[in-house]
Amino acid sequence: MEEICRLLQPGSYANETKSQVDIKQHLLYLNLEGNDITGDIIHKTCLLSKYDCPLQYLNLSSNPLSKVGQQNMAELVLQNQTLQHIFLNACSFELTPLVQFCSYLYENQSLITVAIDRPILTKAREGEVIDHMSRIVLRHPCLQSLSLKYHALTDREIRVLAESLNATQQLVSLNLECNNIGVAGAEVLASNLLINHHRCIQYLGLAYNLVGDDGAIALAEVSIASI
């Protein structure tokens, strides 16, 4: 991780070849999924620089983020204004750093995609962060895709999230697969999508939930109403 981050840092090498310069200028996509990364040294790299980092896509999924690493992730979304897509699926999180991450997302003007699927919550209950995620949907200026798979979300948490859809015009993809959403949750999602007159959500992922026949019918009516 440290060597890769040095590659991103302008002027890190005294004797750079033209090919090294070209790599740094064009390294936009970085996938480090499953690499035993704690995130401790991120604050020493340009990942926390406002505009100096060239990356647009960063995948740190399936890494054992330490508490310091989790805090660095929060600082990253606060400081970095060039990154557009971040994936932190199956990463360790304590409640405080995760809430801080959500809070700092409000200030970010560049992120389009945020995925926090199957978080490993060491000191938080599943579903406890949904209120903060709902505020992101409500207030984020440019977020288009949000993925919250495996959060054990129930109808109660989905009601909180669904109500925020009324005020957003930019979110086009919401992935809620592999949760505990039942008929009532599906119906409230359908109701809020109808109220919003289909101006936002184009993809709604509800695979492996508990919506049943009535929930499926309610969601189908949203599609029929848009024809």
One Martini backbone bead per residue (centre of mass of N, CA, C, O) as a GRO file, in nm:
protein
  227
    1MET     BB    1   0.058   0.062  -0.022
    2GLU     BB    2   0.291   0.266   0.011
    3GLU     BB    3   0.406   0.239  -0.279
    4ILE     BB    4   0.148   0.321  -0.427
    5CYS     BB    5   0.122   0.602  -0.292
    6ARG     BB    6   0.394   0.706  -0.401
    7LEU     BB    7   0.305   0.702  -0.700
    8LEU     BB    8   0.090   0.938  -0.649
    9GLN     BB    9   0.317   1.119  -0.558
   10PRO     BB   10   0.448   1.404  -0.619
   11GLY     BB   11   0.792   1.382  -0.625
   12SER     BB   12   0.896   1.095  -0.497
   13TYR     BB   13   1.112   1.080  -0.728
   14ALA     BB   14   1.420   1.173  -0.840
   15ASN     BB   15   1.431   0.943  -1.096
   16GLU     BB   16   1.225   0.987  -1.342
   17THR     BB   17   1.057   0.851  -1.580
   18LYS     BB   18   0.834   0.884  -1.827
   19SER     BB   19   0.664   0.634  -1.748
   20GLN     BB   20   0.618   0.719  -1.451
   21VAL     BB   21   0.470   0.979  -1.514
   22ASP     BB   22   0.241   0.853  -1.684
   23ILE     BB   23   0.125   0.675  -1.462
   24LYS     BB   24   0.051   0.905  -1.265
   25GLN     BB   25  -0.139   1.057  -1.472
   26HIS     BB   26  -0.327   0.766  -1.525
   27LEU     BB   27  -0.405   0.684  -1.229
   28LEU     BB   28  -0.757   0.614  -1.167
   29TYR     BB   29  -0.748   0.295  -1.091
   30LEU     BB   30  -0.791   0.131  -0.761
   31ASN     BB   31  -0.744  -0.216  -0.662
   32LEU     BB   32  -0.734  -0.341  -0.299
   33GLU     BB   33  -0.868  -0.599  -0.259
   34GLY     BB   34  -0.762  -0.813  -0.027
   35ASN     BB   35  -0.461  -0.677   0.134
   36ASP     BB   36  -0.415  -0.624   0.441
   37ILE     BB   37  -0.539  -0.335   0.512
   38THR     BB   38  -0.543  -0.069   0.759
   39GLY     BB   39  -0.480   0.256   0.687
   40ASP     BB   40  -0.252   0.407   0.858
   41ILE     BB   41  -0.088   0.566   0.599
   42ILE     BB   42  -0.282   0.760   0.442
   43HIS     BB   43  -0.206   1.042   0.578
   44LYS     BB   44   0.085   1.030   0.403
   45THR     BB   45  -0.081   1.090   0.151
   46CYS     BB   46  -0.260   1.213  -0.136
   47LEU     BB   47  -0.547   1.108  -0.054
   48LEU     BB   48  -0.576   1.381   0.145
   49SER     BB   49  -0.586   1.557  -0.089
   50LYS     BB   50  -0.778   1.768  -0.257
   51TYR     BB   51  -0.623   1.773  -0.580
   52ASP     BB   52  -0.357   1.570  -0.609
   53CYS     BB   53  -0.529   1.325  -0.665
   54PRO     BB   54  -0.596   1.111  -0.948
   55LEU     BB   55  -0.812   0.951  -0.836
   56GLN     BB   56  -1.152   0.799  -0.901
   57TYR     BB   57  -1.089   0.495  -0.800
   58LEU     BB   58  -1.162   0.308  -0.484
   59ASN     BB   59  -1.070  -0.024  -0.355
   60LEU     BB   60  -1.102  -0.150   0.003
   61SER     BB   61  -1.210  -0.417   0.019
   62SER     BB   62  -1.146  -0.663   0.241
   63ASN     BB   63  -1.024  -0.493   0.490
   64PRO     BB   64  -0.849  -0.444   0.812
   65LEU     BB   65  -0.943  -0.186   0.950
   66SER     BB   66  -0.846   0.031   1.157
   67LYS     BB   67  -0.916   0.290   1.350
   68VAL     BB   68  -0.727   0.475   1.196
   69GLY     BB   69  -0.826   0.390   0.913
   70GLN     BB   70  -1.117   0.485   0.955
   71GLN     BB   71  -1.045   0.782   1.004
   72ASN     BB   72  -0.904   0.817   0.728
   73MET     BB   73  -1.160   0.773   0.559
   74ALA     BB   74  -1.302   1.022   0.660
   75GLU     BB   75  -1.082   1.225   0.571
   76LEU     BB   76  -1.091   1.158   0.273
   77VAL     BB   77  -1.391   1.259   0.217
   78LEU     BB   78  -1.324   1.549   0.312
   79GLN     BB   79  -1.062   1.622   0.128
   80ASN     BB   80  -1.126   1.468  -0.128
   81GLN     BB   81  -1.206   1.617  -0.475
   82THR     BB   82  -1.164   1.358  -0.702
   83LEU     BB   83  -1.310   1.135  -0.595
   84GLN     BB   84  -1.591   0.916  -0.716
   85HIS     BB   85  -1.515   0.612  -0.612
   86ILE     BB   86  -1.616   0.406  -0.324
   87PHE     BB   87  -1.499   0.093  -0.164
   88LEU     BB   88  -1.611  -0.070   0.169
   89ASN     BB   89  -1.636  -0.372   0.168
   90ALA     BB   90  -1.586  -0.573   0.427
   91CYS     BB   91  -1.524  -0.373   0.666
   92SER     BB   92  -1.408  -0.241   0.941
   93PHE     BB   93  -1.633  -0.097   1.205
   94GLU     BB   94  -1.695   0.160   1.400
   95LEU     BB   95  -1.927   0.382   1.482
   96THR     BB   96  -1.777   0.654   1.493
   97PRO     BB   97  -1.623   0.644   1.217
   98LEU     BB   98  -1.883   0.595   1.047
   99VAL     BB   99  -2.029   0.855   1.122
  100GLN     BB  100  -1.801   1.038   1.026
  101PHE     BB  101  -1.807   0.950   0.736
  102CYS     BB  102  -2.098   1.045   0.683
  103SER     BB  103  -2.060   1.343   0.764
  104TYR     BB  104  -1.827   1.408   0.552
  105LEU     BB  105  -1.993   1.356   0.292
  106TYR     BB  106  -2.142   1.630   0.284
  107GLU     BB  107  -1.861   1.787   0.187
  108ASN     BB  108  -1.862   1.631  -0.073
  109GLN     BB  109  -1.824   1.714  -0.443
  110SER     BB  110  -1.747   1.414  -0.605
  111LEU     BB  111  -1.911   1.182  -0.518
  112ILE     BB  112  -2.101   0.908  -0.675
  113THR     BB  113  -1.985   0.645  -0.521
  114VAL     BB  114  -2.118   0.430  -0.250
  115ALA     BB  115  -1.980   0.134  -0.076
  116ILE     BB  116  -2.124  -0.054   0.223
  117ASP     BB  117  -2.092  -0.370   0.240
  118ARG     BB  118  -2.079  -0.575   0.486
  119PRO     BB  119  -2.015  -0.471   0.767
  120ILE     BB  120  -1.776  -0.484   1.035
  121LEU     BB  121  -1.927  -0.451   1.343
  122THR     BB  122  -1.774  -0.409   1.652
  123LYS     BB  123  -1.963  -0.142   1.795
  124ALA     BB  124  -2.236  -0.221   1.632
  125ARG     BB  125  -2.544  -0.225   1.509
  126GLU     BB  126  -2.739  -0.336   1.287
  127GLY     BB  127  -2.883  -0.042   1.140
  128GLU     BB  128  -2.751   0.215   1.298
  129VAL     BB  129  -2.664   0.394   1.022
  130ILE     BB  130  -2.920   0.480   0.850
  131ASP     BB  131  -2.968   0.774   0.934
  132HIS     BB  132  -2.702   0.878   0.807
  133MET     BB  133  -2.756   0.777   0.518
  134SER     BB  134  -3.014   0.947   0.475
  135ARG     BB  135  -2.868   1.221   0.485
  136ILE     BB  136  -2.703   1.179   0.236
  137VAL     BB  137  -2.935   1.154   0.035
  138LEU     BB  138  -3.055   1.438   0.108
  139ARG     BB  139  -2.761   1.627   0.090
  140HIS     BB  140  -2.609   1.530  -0.140
  141PRO     BB  141  -2.498   1.683  -0.443
  142CYS     BB  142  -2.389   1.390  -0.630
  143LEU     BB  143  -2.508   1.129  -0.549
  144GLN     BB  144  -2.592   0.818  -0.742
  145SER     BB  145  -2.460   0.571  -0.562
  146LEU     BB  146  -2.599   0.325  -0.324
  147SER     BB  147  -2.460   0.065  -0.105
  148LEU     BB  148  -2.654  -0.166   0.141
  149LYS     BB  149  -2.552  -0.448   0.195
  150TYR     BB  150  -2.581  -0.631   0.471
  151HIS     BB  151  -2.757  -0.452   0.724
  152ALA     BB  152  -3.027  -0.559   0.844
  153LEU     BB  153  -3.273  -0.428   0.722
  154THR     BB  154  -3.574  -0.292   0.805
  155ASP     BB  155  -3.871  -0.135   0.785
  156ARG     BB  156  -3.790   0.095   0.975
  157GLU     BB  157  -3.530   0.187   0.824
  158ILE     BB  158  -3.661   0.223   0.541
  159ARG     BB  159  -3.843   0.458   0.612
  160VAL     BB  160  -3.617   0.661   0.657
  161LEU     BB  161  -3.491   0.636   0.373
  162ALA     BB  162  -3.744   0.685   0.190
  163GLU     BB  163  -3.806   0.982   0.279
  164SER     BB  164  -3.542   1.100   0.138
  165LEU     BB  165  -3.632   1.065  -0.167
  166ASN     BB  166  -3.812   1.324  -0.195
  167ALA     BB  167  -3.537   1.530  -0.191
  168THR     BB  168  -3.412   1.380  -0.438
  169GLN     BB  169  -3.239   1.405  -0.779
  170GLN     BB  170  -2.955   1.218  -0.808
  171LEU     BB  171  -3.041   0.938  -0.732
  172VAL     BB  172  -3.020   0.619  -0.930
  173SER     BB  173  -2.882   0.409  -0.712
  174LEU     BB  174  -3.026   0.139  -0.497
  175ASN     BB  175  -2.873  -0.101  -0.278
  176LEU     BB  176  -3.075  -0.359  -0.079
  177GLU     BB  177  -2.953  -0.622  -0.062
  178CYS     BB  178  -2.959  -0.849   0.183
  179ASN     BB  179  -3.207  -0.811   0.379
  180ASN     BB  180  -3.518  -0.730   0.596
  181ILE     BB  181  -3.734  -0.665   0.377
  182GLY     BB  182  -4.067  -0.614   0.362
  183VAL     BB  183  -4.372  -0.521   0.277
  184ALA     BB  184  -4.364  -0.239   0.413
  185GLY     BB  185  -4.097  -0.150   0.283
  186ALA     BB  186  -4.185  -0.174  -0.013
  187GLU     BB  187  -4.427   0.022   0.008
  188VAL     BB  188  -4.268   0.276   0.097
  189LEU     BB  189  -4.088   0.286  -0.148
  190ALA     BB  190  -4.310   0.306  -0.360
  191SER     BB  191  -4.446   0.562  -0.250
  192ASN     BB  192  -4.193   0.751  -0.275
  193LEU     BB  193  -4.150   0.711  -0.578
  194LEU     BB  194  -4.426   0.827  -0.663
  195ILE     BB  195  -4.394   1.107  -0.534
  196ASN     BB  196  -4.121   1.158  -0.714
  197HIS     BB  197  -4.186   1.095  -1.020
  198HIS     BB  198  -3.925   0.946  -1.129
  199ARG     BB  199  -3.657   1.150  -1.095
  200CYS     BB  200  -3.446   0.914  -1.003
  201ILE     BB  201  -3.479   0.612  -0.966
  202GLN     BB  202  -3.353   0.327  -1.172
  203TYR     BB  203  -3.218   0.149  -0.935
  204LEU     BB  204  -3.353  -0.133  -0.739
  205GLY     BB  205  -3.217  -0.337  -0.486
  206LEU     BB  206  -3.407  -0.654  -0.360
  207ALA     BB  207  -3.253  -0.891  -0.324
  208TYR     BB  208  -3.291  -1.091  -0.065
  209ASN     BB  209  -3.576  -1.062   0.070
  210LEU     BB  210  -3.935  -1.000   0.212
  211VAL     BB  211  -4.173  -0.881   0.015
  212GLY     BB  212  -4.346  -1.044  -0.148
  213ASP     BB  213  -4.633  -1.006  -0.321
  214ASP     BB  214  -4.723  -0.722  -0.220
  215GLY     BB  215  -4.451  -0.582  -0.263
  216ALA     BB  216  -4.428  -0.643  -0.567
  217ILE     BB  217  -4.685  -0.494  -0.652
  218ALA     BB  218  -4.606  -0.212  -0.552
  219LEU     BB  219  -4.352  -0.193  -0.736
  220ALA     BB  220  -4.496  -0.242  -1.009
  221GLU     BB  221  -4.670   0.023  -0.998
  222VAL     BB  222  -4.437   0.211  -1.058
  223SER     BB  223  -4.386   0.115  -1.349
  224ILE     BB  224  -4.672   0.164  -1.458
  225ALA     BB  225  -4.687   0.476  -1.389
  226SER     BB  226  -4.437   0.546  -1.600
  227ILE     BB  227  -4.591   0.483  -1.883
   0.00000   0.00000   0.00000
